[in-house]
Amino acid sequence: MKWFNTNALHNYLNAAIAIVAGGALAGFDWTLFGVSNAAALKITGSLALAKIIINAVRDGPAGMVAPPPPAEEK
C-alpha cells in the first residue's frame, strides 16, 4: 500500500477529529450512536494523542519543532 503512509494516517486522524469533535462541540446528539458528548471528547483527545505519538516516532522530538522541509517538485 504505497499510498498509505504516516502522512495519510495523520490526515485521516485530522478528519476523524473534525467529525467527532465538531459534532461534540456543536451539540450533536452522540447518544444516538451510544456515545456521550464526554466520551466523544475523550475519543478526540485520544486521536490527537495518536497524532502526536506518530509525529514523535516519525520525526523525533527535535523534528516536531524544526521548520518543515521544502516542498518536493514533481
Buried (B, 14 or more C-beta within 10 A) or exposed (E): EEEEEEEEBBEEBEEBBEEBBEBBEEEBEBEEEEBEBEBBBBBBEEBBEBBEEBBEEBBEEEEEEEEEEEEEEE
